[in-house]
Amino acid sequence: MNEAEINEQFRLLHQEIALAGDMIETLRRDHRAAIDALRLDIEALQRCLATWHPDLQERLAAVREEVLQHVDPEAT
């Protein structure tokens, strides 16, 4: 392989890495937006439920403790 071919391969590899980095940034932004949307939905649901169930915070804390003891968040 001559020097021109090596330089071309290096240029293509550099371009591929740059594109992969851009894709990762796009995915990161999309995931952050999805997480933000979920947080807003959860907050809206909690506020709605709080109007129907004034003791929501206490009940939610109890359920959260139970879930923490019995559910592995990393399990598939």
C-alpha positions in Angstrom: 0.0 0.0 0.0 1.5 3.3 -1.0 1.4 6.6 1.0 -1.6 8.0 -1.0 -3.7 4.9 -0.2 -2.7 5.0 3.4 -3.7 8.7 3.6 -7.0 8.0 1.9 -7.7 5.1 4.3 -6.9 7.4 7.3 -9.1 10.1 5.9 -12.0 7.7 5.5 -11.5 6.3 9.0 -11.4 9.8 10.4 -14.6 10.7 8.6 -16.3 7.5 9.9 -15.3 8.2 13.5 -16.6 11.8 13.1 -19.9 10.6 11.8 -20.2 8.0 14.6 -19.5 10.8 17.1 -22.3 12.9 15.6 -24.7 9.9 15.8 -23.9 9.4 19.4 -24.5 13.1 20.2 -27.9 12.9 18.4 -28.9 9.8 20.3 -27.8 11.4 23.6 -29.9 14.5 22.8 -32.9 12.3 21.8 -32.6 10.2 25.0 -32.4 13.3 27.1 -35.5 14.7 25.5 -37.4 11.4 26.0 -36.3 11.4 29.7 -37.5 15.0 30.1 -40.8 14.1 28.6 -41.2 11.2 30.9 -40.4 13.4 33.9 -43.0 15.9 32.9 -45.6 13.1 32.4 -44.8 11.6 35.8 -45.1 15.0 37.4 -48.5 15.6 35.7 -49.7 12.2 36.7 -48.6 12.7 40.3 -50.4 16.1 40.5 -53.6 14.6 39.0 -53.5 11.7 41.5 -52.8 14.1 44.4 -56.1 15.8 43.7 -58.0 12.5 43.9 -55.9 11.0 46.7 -54.7 13.5 49.2 -52.5 10.9 50.9 -50.7 10.2 47.7 -47.2 11.1 48.9 -47.4 8.8 51.9 -48.8 5.9 49.8 -46.3 6.5 47.1 -43.4 6.4 49.6 -44.6 3.1 51.0 -45.0 1.6 47.5 -41.6 2.9 46.5 -40.0 1.2 49.5 -41.7 -2.1 48.6 -40.6 -1.8 44.9 -37.0 -1.1 46.0 -37.0 -4.3 48.0 -38.5 -6.5 45.3 -37.6 -5.1 41.9 -34.2 -5.1 40.3 -34.2 -2.0 38.0 -31.4 -3.5 36.0 -33.2 -6.8 35.2 -34.5 -7.2 31.7 
